[in-house]
Amino acid sequence: MPGAICKTGLNLVKGATYYHISNSTATVTQTFRGQAKYQQNTPQISSRIAFKGTGIRDTLYDMEVKYESLVLKMKLPGGDLTYSSDHADPTDPSSSILFAFKNQPLTAVLTKSGNLVSVKGISAIFEHIIGNFPGLNGEQKRRSGA
């Protein structure tokens, strides 16, 4: 329709869940101890995040946000590394951190245009991660804030 005005924005429904699936690749070049040695790695980050509509207020959406999966893969000269939220292995602390982060709820407020207004609950997630971190004793957990 010529001359028609198109207004874009979110039209979310309370109680519905929406997913953000992301696959990102980057190139990182590092210098070690000031020497002209360059190491290149190519991290790949994949995630699936669930956004559940919990409320609608005028031009704002209240959302419960949870990471359902988070995977970090790196190709390094010494071999490939993979950290995944699917594994809670005491011998793999990085994957254990991602596992503890998985399905922990955050509260977010979005505008109808998709802008993020606020996020709450991050401190509780870090307390949960530290509290469940393998190999930390009570004193180490206390000093870390859990």
trRosetta pair geometry for C-beta under 8 A, 3 or more apart (Angstrom, degrees):
i j d omega theta_ij theta_ji phi_ij phi_ji
1 4 3.8 61 92 -31 110 134
8 113 7.8 76 103 -132 80 75
9 112 4.6 26 177 144 124 93
9 113 5.3 -61 -119 -91 92 53
9 114 7.4 -159 -147 -22 57 86
10 61 6.7 -65 108 -21 141 145
10 110 7.0 28 25 125 163 126
10 112 5.2 -146 52 -160 87 54
10 113 7.2 -141 3 -67 90 6
10 114 5.6 131 -36 -67 115 77
11 112 7.8 43 -74 -155 47 101
12 16 6.6 -156 -173 64 77 117
12 18 6.8 -81 -123 -25 109 138
12 53 4.8 168 151 -85 117 136
12 56 7.3 -179 84 -90 93 110
12 61 5.2 47 54 -118 140 147
13 16 4.1 65 72 -4 99 129
13 53 5.9 160 88 51 39 157
14 53 4.8 -126 -112 127 34 113
14 54 7.0 25 -147 173 84 9
14 55 6.3 36 -117 -101 114 22
14 56 5.6 -103 -57 -14 106 103
15 52 7.6 -22 -161 -176 20 92
15 53 6.2 -33 18 77 29 96
16 52 7.3 -174 97 -146 33 60
16 53 5.3 26 52 23 73 118
17 50 5.4 -14 -170 -168 115 103
17 51 6.8 148 -159 76 60 45
17 52 4.6 -26 -99 -95 83 80
17 53 7.7 -144 -78 8 36 72
18 50 7.6 138 73 -160 39 53
18 51 4.6 -25 65 66 91 102
18 52 7.8 172 20 -82 65 32
18 53 7.5 60 -4 -33 103 93
19 48 6.2 -16 -166 -168 112 88
19 49 6.9 146 -157 75 59 49
19 50 5.8 -28 -99 -101 75 59
19 51 7.3 -175 -81 19 25 80
19 68 7.9 -35 -130 14 107 137
20 47 7.7 7 106 106 88 99
20 48 7.5 159 81 -155 51 40
20 49 4.5 -11 57 58 99 103
20 51 6.7 57 -13 -16 101 113
21 47 7.4 -173 -146 93 42 53
21 48 5.2 -3 -106 -107 79 77
21 49 7.9 -168 -73 24 37 66
22 45 7.3 -5 116 112 106 90
22 46 6.8 177 94 -147 61 42
22 47 5.0 4 54 53 100 90
22 48 7.9 -172 23 -75 67 37
22 49 7.6 17 2 2 108 105
23 44 7.1 -6 -171 -175 81 98
23 45 7.6 170 -149 88 37 50
23 46 4.9 3 -106 -106 75 87
24 44 7.0 166 86 -155 49 51
24 45 4.8 -6 58 57 100 93
24 46 7.7 -175 23 -74 63 45
25 42 6.3 4 -169 176 99 97
25 43 7.3 171 -146 92 50 48
25 44 5.0 -15 -98 -103 79 79
26 42 7.1 175 81 -154 45 55
26 43 5.5 -3 53 59 96 90
26 45 7.9 18 0 1 104 103
27 40 6.5 -11 -170 -164 93 103
27 41 8.0 165 -152 84 50 38
27 42 5.7 -20 -101 -104 65 79
28 40 7.0 154 79 -151 53 53
28 41 5.4 -13 59 60 104 82
28 42 7.6 -177 19 -85 78 30
28 43 6.5 35 -7 -1 123 103
29 38 5.4 -10 -168 -165 99 110
29 39 7.4 156 -150 72 50 42
29 40 5.4 -17 -97 -97 75 80
30 38 6.9 144 66 -150 44 56
30 39 5.2 -20 55 54 99 92
30 41 8.0 8 -1 10 113 98
31 34 6.8 39 144 -111 115 16
31 35 6.9 -180 -176 68 86 47
31 36 7.1 -33 -135 -117 106 29
31 37 6.9 124 -146 65 56 58
31 38 6.5 -30 -86 -93 64 66
32 35 5.9 -19 80 49 74 98
32 37 5.2 -29 38 72 104 114
32 39 6.9 48 -31 -5 115 116
39 76 7.5 14 171 -150 119 83
39 77 6.3 -97 -144 -9 101 121
41 74 5.1 12 172 -171 128 102
41 75 5.9 172 -154 74 73 58
41 76 5.1 -13 -106 -90 119 68
42 74 7.1 155 71 -148 45 56
42 75 5.0 4 46 39 95 108
43 72 6.3 -20 -163 -166 107 91
43 73 7.0 148 -155 80 54 48
43 74 4.8 -21 -97 -94 74 87
44 71 7.8 -10 108 112 89 94
44 72 7.4 154 79 -156 52 42
44 73 4.5 -9 55 59 102 100
44 74 7.6 -170 19 -73 68 41
45 70 7.7 -17 -167 -165 88 78
45 71 7.2 160 -153 84 43 56
45 72 5.5 -7 -103 -104 76 73
46 69 7.3 -18 117 118 91 106
46 70 7.5 164 88 -150 56 34
46 71 4.5 -3 56 56 99 104
46 73 7.8 25 1 1 103 104
47 67 6.2 -60 -161 -144 111 101
47 69 6.4 178 -145 92 46 65
47 70 4.9 9 -108 -105 94 69
47 71 7.4 -169 -71 23 53 65
48 67 7.4 110 76 -166 53 59
48 68 4.5 -49 98 64 103 107
48 69 4.6 39 31 39 103 95
49 65 6.4 0 178 -169 108 94
49 66 7.1 168 -157 86 63 39
49 67 5.5 -37 -102 -102 79 56
49 68 6.8 179 -100 9 22 82
50 65 7.1 163 85 -150 56 44
50 66 5.0 -6 55 59 102 90
50 68 5.4 75 -21 -38 105 114
51 63 4.8 -21 -166 -165 91 133
51 64 7.6 149 -157 73 42 46
51 65 5.5 -7 -103 -102 69 79
51 108 7.5 -58 -131 56 101 129
52 63 6.4 137 66 -160 43 70
52 64 4.5 -15 58 56 104 97
52 65 7.8 -163 22 -71 70 35
52 66 7.9 19 -3 8 106 101
53 56 7.1 10 -177 -55 116 89
53 61 6.0 -66 -127 -167 93 111
53 62 7.4 93 -164 75 56 60
53 63 6.2 -40 -98 -102 42 73
54 62 4.7 -72 73 110 91 101
54 63 6.4 151 11 -116 92 18
54 64 5.3 82 -40 -23 127 94
54 107 7.9 -59 39 -133 148 91
55 61 7.3 153 85 -164 56 46
55 62 3.6 20 52 38 99 125
56 60 7.4 159 -159 88 45 55
56 61 5.9 -17 -106 -108 68 66
56 62 7.4 -124 -58 18 28 82
57 60 4.6 -11 68 64 92 102
57 61 7.9 -176 28 -78 70 21
57 62 6.9 61 -3 -27 105 100
59 111 5.9 4 141 -154 97 81
59 112 5.0 -90 -165 -4 75 112
60 109 5.5 -7 -172 -173 118 103
60 110 7.0 146 -158 77 64 41
60 111 6.2 -48 -101 -104 63 49
60 112 7.5 -96 -72 -34 22 75
60 117 6.6 -29 -128 1 115 155
61 109 7.0 157 78 -156 49 53
61 110 4.7 -15 58 62 103 93
61 111 7.7 133 15 -141 84 2
61 112 7.1 116 -24 -80 101 58
62 107 7.1 -18 -169 -169 90 95
62 108 7.8 151 -160 83 44 46
62 109 5.9 -23 -102 -102 58 77
63 107 7.3 147 80 -161 53 48
63 108 4.6 -23 67 67 106 92
63 109 7.2 173 19 -87 84 26
63 110 6.1 32 -10 -1 129 108
64 105 5.3 -32 -167 -150 100 114
64 106 7.4 142 -164 71 50 46
64 107 6.4 -30 -104 -101 58 62
64 108 7.9 154 -102 23 11 79
65 105 7.0 120 63 -158 46 59
65 106 4.4 -31 66 66 101 100
65 107 7.4 170 17 -94 88 11
65 108 4.9 40 -19 -3 130 121
65 119 7.6 -46 38 -132 143 100
66 102 7.9 54 173 178 95 46
66 103 5.1 21 -174 -135 128 40
66 104 6.7 159 -131 61 86 31
66 105 5.5 -42 -75 -94 97 57
66 106 7.2 169 -74 18 46 77
67 70 5.2 4 172 -42 133 113
67 85 6.9 -159 129 -92 114 168
67 101 6.0 6 57 133 137 98
67 102 5.8 -96 97 -116 93 49
67 103 7.2 -91 73 -38 60 32
67 104 7.5 5 35 40 91 76
68 102 6.9 48 -159 -157 21 90
68 103 6.7 55 -109 -72 52 76
69 84 7.7 -18 -167 -166 91 86
69 85 5.4 -175 -147 58 49 123
69 86 6.8 9 -132 -51 100 92
69 102 7.0 22 -94 -122 36 114
70 84 7.5 161 89 -152 54 44
70 85 4.4 80 44 -30 79 126
70 98 5.0 -141 83 -158 111 112
70 101 6.7 -19 26 89 147 125
70 102 6.9 -147 15 -82 100 85
71 82 6.9 -14 -170 -167 97 93
71 83 7.1 163 -155 87 49 55
71 84 4.7 1 -111 -110 86 82
71 85 7.0 -99 -62 10 60 82
71 86 7.8 2 -82 1 100 102
71 98 7.9 99 -86 175 35 158
72 81 8.0 -9 114 113 89 96
72 82 7.3 161 86 -153 53 45
72 83 4.6 2 56 55 99 102
72 84 7.8 -155 29 -69 60 47
72 94 7.6 -82 57 156 127 126
72 98 7.5 -157 4 -75 102 147
73 80 6.9 -6 -172 -175 92 104
73 81 7.1 167 -153 89 46 56
73 82 4.9 -7 -106 -105 81 81
73 83 7.9 -162 -72 27 41 61
74 80 6.9 165 87 -155 51 58
74 81 4.7 0 55 55 98 100
74 82 7.8 -170 23 -73 63 42
75 80 5.4 -25 -108 -104 60 85
76 79 6.3 1 69 60 92 40
76 80 6.9 159 26 -96 74 29
76 81 6.3 30 2 -5 119 104
83 92 7.1 176 -120 172 78 112
83 94 4.2 -67 -121 121 138 115
83 95 4.7 -153 -155 -71 72 72
83 98 5.9 133 149 -9 100 142
84 87 5.2 72 75 11 97 100
84 95 5.4 9 50 -130 55 108
84 98 6.4 -153 137 95 17 145
84 99 7.9 49 111 -63 58 86
85 95 7.3 -160 -76 -162 23 69
85 98 4.0 -111 -80 144 71 99
85 99 5.2 151 -159 -83 54 45
85 101 6.6 -88 -116 66 117 92
85 102 4.2 130 178 -66 123 121
86 95 7.9 -48 58 -167 54 112
86 99 7.2 -86 49 -97 7 94
87 92 6.2 9 120 77 124 143
87 95 4.3 -9 80 160 102 139
87 96 7.6 -66 113 -65 72 53
87 99 6.2 -110 81 -64 35 127
88 95 7.2 -153 -91 124 28 92
88 96 5.3 76 -145 -119 63 73
88 99 4.1 -161 -75 127 84 166
88 100 7.4 99 -112 -49 110 72
88 134 7.9 137 175 -36 85 123
89 92 4.1 44 76 29 110 105
89 95 5.9 26 33 80 95 128
89 96 6.4 -123 52 -61 46 94
90 93 7.8 14 -168 -74 38 66
90 96 6.9 57 -95 -73 33 145
90 134 4.1 -145 -120 169 83 159
90 135 6.6 127 -161 -40 98 99
92 95 4.2 12 128 29 119 115
92 96 6.2 147 95 -23 69 88
93 96 5.2 -57 -145 37 35 117
93 97 6.5 40 156 -24 68 98
93 133 7.3 36 -150 -163 97 95
93 134 6.7 -136 -104 57 78 99
93 135 7.3 -59 -93 28 114 133
94 97 5.8 -49 -154 29 32 111
94 98 6.8 28 150 -12 63 104
95 98 5.5 -54 -149 40 38 111
95 99 6.1 44 150 -24 68 105
96 99 5.4 -50 -144 35 32 116
96 100 6.4 32 155 -19 64 104
96 132 7.8 -154 168 124 99 92
96 133 6.7 107 124 -137 122 59
96 134 5.5 -81 -159 7 165 109
97 100 5.9 -55 -149 36 30 109
97 101 6.5 31 151 -20 63 108
97 129 5.8 42 -146 -162 74 120
97 133 7.0 15 -86 -109 78 97
98 101 5.5 -56 -149 35 34 114
98 102 6.7 51 149 -40 64 96
99 102 5.6 -39 -156 9 34 120
100 104 7.6 24 147 -40 59 131
100 128 6.1 175 170 126 102 90
100 129 4.3 126 112 -116 133 67
100 132 4.8 168 -116 78 126 127
100 133 7.1 -58 -29 -73 163 63
101 104 5.8 -89 -165 18 40 123
101 125 6.3 51 -129 180 72 116
101 129 6.1 13 -64 -84 75 119
104 121 7.8 177 145 150 93 116
104 124 7.6 -175 178 109 117 91
104 125 4.5 119 130 -117 146 98
104 128 5.9 173 -116 67 138 156
105 121 6.2 -70 111 176 68 162
106 119 5.7 -8 172 -167 124 96
106 120 6.9 151 -170 74 72 43
106 121 4.4 -174 -126 70 54 124
106 122 6.6 30 -117 -66 112 65
106 125 7.0 -25 -72 -39 90 135
107 119 7.2 149 81 -158 52 45
107 120 4.5 -15 61 60 104 97
107 121 5.3 116 9 -18 80 123
108 116 6.5 -56 -168 -140 114 95
108 117 7.9 128 176 50 69 73
108 118 6.9 178 -148 91 50 53
108 119 5.0 -10 -101 -103 83 74
108 120 7.8 -174 -74 21 40 66
109 116 7.6 106 78 -165 56 55
109 117 4.2 -52 99 63 103 115
109 118 4.8 28 33 44 110 88
110 114 6.2 -20 -176 -142 117 30
110 115 6.7 150 -158 74 68 38
110 116 6.0 -38 -103 -100 73 49
110 117 6.6 -175 -97 3 18 91
111 114 6.7 -37 72 30 78 21
111 115 4.5 12 29 50 118 91
111 117 6.2 111 -42 -47 83 107
116 119 6.8 -4 -179 -43 121 98
119 122 6.5 57 127 -39 108 110
121 124 5.2 -51 -162 38 65 116
121 125 6.3 69 142 -25 81 99
122 125 5.6 -55 -154 33 36 113
122 126 6.6 33 152 -16 68 103
123 126 5.8 -55 -150 37 34 108
123 127 6.4 36 151 -19 66 105
124 127 5.6 -52 -148 36 33 114
124 128 6.4 37 151 -21 64 104
125 128 5.5 -53 -150 35 33 114
125 129 6.4 34 152 -20 66 103
126 129 5.5 -49 -144 35 35 112
126 130 6.2 30 158 -14 67 106
126 145 6.8 4 125 95 115 129
126 146 7.9 -135 129 -81 71 80
127 130 6.0 -56 -143 41 28 106
127 131 5.9 30 156 -21 63 113
127 145 6.6 -101 -93 123 76 89
127 146 5.0 133 -152 -124 65 67
128 131 5.7 -59 -143 40 25 113
128 132 6.3 1 164 2 63 114
129 132 6.4 -76 -149 49 23 94
129 133 6.2 45 152 -58 64 97
130 133 5.5 -31 -144 -7 33 121
130 136 7.0 -53 -174 69 70 169
130 141 5.6 135 150 -143 98 78
130 144 4.6 -172 -145 113 137 128
130 145 6.3 121 19 68 170 78
130 146 3.7 -153 101 -53 116 122
131 141 6.2 77 -102 -155 48 129
131 146 4.4 172 -62 -166 75 135
133 136 4.8 46 88 1 106 126
133 141 7.4 172 44 -98 106 93
133 144 8.0 -26 25 88 147 168
136 140 4.3 -132 -161 94 90 124
136 141 5.0 114 133 -59 124 83
136 144 7.1 -40 -154 3 151 144
137 140 5.2 93 51 12 67 104
137 141 7.1 -129 100 -5 33 92
138 141 5.7 -57 -147 37 30 111
138 142 6.2 32 155 -22 66 106
139 142 5.6 -52 -146 34 32 113
139 143 6.4 28 156 -15 65 106
140 143 5.9 -55 -147 39 31 109
140 144 6.3 27 154 -17 64 111
141 144 5.7 -62 -147 40 30 109
141 146 4.3 -59 179 59 92 123
142 146 7.0 -82 -79 63 29 73
